[in-house]
Amino acid sequence: MTTSRGRIDKRQAILEGAFTVFARRGYAKACVQEIADEAGVAKPTVYNHLRDKATLFRHAMDAAAQAALKERLAALEPLLAPDDELRVTLEEVGHGLLRLHCDERSCALRRLLYSEITAFPDAVDIVTESGPHRLNEALADRLARLALAGRLGVTDPAQAAEQFMALLTGPMEARSRMGTRPIGDAELWDVTRAAVHTFLQAFGVHRAFGAERAERSEKV
């Protein structure tokens, strides 16, 4: 058991060290010895866990994406027991998601993905499947529950989840200058409130009821 636990810990240290070095140096300039030094292990240990540099890169990207996903799933938890005023909970969740989107590690992950996409086109699928795709599924589930409870006028939860995330993260690439400009918390709240306002204009219950009444009137 101790041996197994130690092997897992070393692998985790290697993946974290690899991501740090790849993010700092880029794939081409990163070397396995530097990764070993960052992880605090011997160079042969790196190869014992991951057979070559390319495999190490893919696994490091996947591990970083999964760690980011875990934090984002936790940020969705308030939607399971929302405030009486749904706007408040959506703003809390939106701000949490946006803060995570703009943290240093997430920005580094996106920059690394963009810079290495030609050499590693499969990295897009690796990161998407371990991150945005699963986050969208989880958010869609929360929105569907709110719709069933009569608190949102959502007919396509997956699309609504996608649009909520787009409203939150869409402005950030330009505002952060591709992740090179830190975004203050006040600005994050401004973007969050604007995103939630627009989302509720489209999917709030009042909107859905209004559309339903208009449809009935047209039939009459």
N, C-alpha and C positions, 0 to 999 in steps of 0.2 A: 504493500500500500504506500509506504514512504517513498519507494523507488518510483512508483507510478506518479505520485503527487509531484515529486521533484522533476520528473520528465515534463509534466504538464507546465509547471512553473517556468522551466527553462525555455520551453517552446513559446510560452506567452512573452517572456522577456525578449526572446529573439524577434518575435513579430513586432513588438512595440519598438524595439531598437531599430529594426529594419524600416518601419514606417517613418520614424524620426529622421533617419539618415536619408532615405529616399526623398522625403519632403524638403530636407535642407539642401541636398546636393543634386537631386534629379537622378533618374535611373542610370544614365550613362556614366556619371562621375562617381556614383556610390560604389564602394568596394566592400567585399564581404568582411575583410579585416576590420574596417571601420564599424560595420554593423555588429561584429562580435564584441568590439570594445564598448560600444554603446550599450549592448545587452549584458555585458559583464560575464561573457563566456569565452571559451577558446574557439578559434576559427574552425577547427574540425567539428566542434559541437554543432555549429550552424549547419554544416553539411550533413551531419548525422540526422538532423531533424528535417531539413529541407534540401533536396539534392542539388539545386543550382540556384543562381541568382534570379533567373526569371520566375521560377517556382516560388521563391521567397517573396518576390514583388507581388505576385498574384495573391498569395496567402496574407501578406501584410495589408493589402488593400481590402481584402475580405474581412479581416479581423477589425480593421479600423471602421469599416462600414457597419459591422455588427455591433460594435461598441456604441457607435452613434445612434443606431436604431434602438438599442436598449434604453438609452436616455430619453429618446423621443417618445417611446411607448409609455414611459413613466409620466411624461408631460401630458399625456392624454387622459390620465386617470380621473381628473376632476369631472370629465364628461359623463362618468358613470353615476355620479350623484351631483348633478348640476345645481347651481344656485337658483332661487325662485325667479330671479331675473337672468334669463339665459345669456344675455349679452355679457354679463359680468364673468361668467364661466368661460365663454368663448374668448373673451379678452385675456383671461388668465392663461388659458391653454395656448392661445395664439402667441402671446408674449414669450411663454416658455419655449415654444417651438422656434420662434424667431431668434431668441437668444442663443439657442443651441446651433441654429443654422449659421450664426455669425461668429461662433467662437473660433479660436485660433486653429484648433485641430480640424474642424469641419471645413474651414477655408483652405487649409493645407491639403485636405483630401481632394477637394474639387480642383485646386490648382494642379495637383499631381496628376489627377485623372485627365484633365485637359491637355497637359503637356506631353503625356505619354500615350495618348489615345491612338496615334498612328502606329506605334510599335506594339501596343497591346490593345487592339480593338475589343477583345473579349473582356477587358477590364470594365467596360461600360455595363455589361450584363452582370458581372460579379458584384459591382457596387450597387446597381439598381435592384437586383434581387435581394441583396442583404440589407438594403436601406429603403429608398423611396417607395418601391413597389409594396413592400410589407407594411410600411407606415401608412400608405394610402388605404390598404385593406383594413387596417385597424381603425383608422379614422372613419372610413365608410361604415364600419360596424357601429361605431358610437353614434354617428349621425342617423343611421337607420333606426336605432333604438329611440332616439329623440323624436324621429318622425312618427314611429308607432305610438309614442306617448302623447302625440299631438302637439309637440313643442316646436317642430320644424315642418315646413312644407316641402319636403324633399321626396321626389319620386325616383331619382337615380342617385343613391348614396355614393357610389364610386365616383361619379362625375362631380357631385357636390364636394366631395373630399378633395378631389384634384383641383377644383376651382378655389377652395379655401386656401390650400397650400400655395397656389399661384398668386393669390391676392397678397399673401404674407411675404413670400420670398421673391416674387417677381421684381419689385423695385430695388432689391438689395445688391445685385451685381453692380448696377450703376452707382448707387449710393456709397458702396464700400470700395468702389474702383477695383472690382474683381478680387475682393478680399484683402486688399492692401491698406485700406483706410478703416481704422476702428470706428464702430458705430456706438454712440453713447446710448444709455438706457432711455433717456427722454425721447430720442429719435426712434428707438425701437417701439416705444409705447405709441408714438404718433402713427407709425406705420400699422401697428396692430389695431388700433382703434378704427383707422380708416378701412382696413381690410374687413373687420367684423361688421362695421356699418354697411359696407357694400354687400357682404355676404347675406346679412339679414334683410336687406332690401330685396334680394333675389329669392331667399329661401325662408324668410320669416313666416310665421303662421298667418299674419295679417295679409301677406302677399298672396299666399295660397288661397285663402278664403275669398279674397277679392277677385282672383282669377276665376274661381269656381262660380261666384255670383254672376260675373260677367258672362260666363259660358251659359248659365241657366237663362239669363236675360235674352241672349241671342237666340236660344232655342224657342223661347216664348214669342 
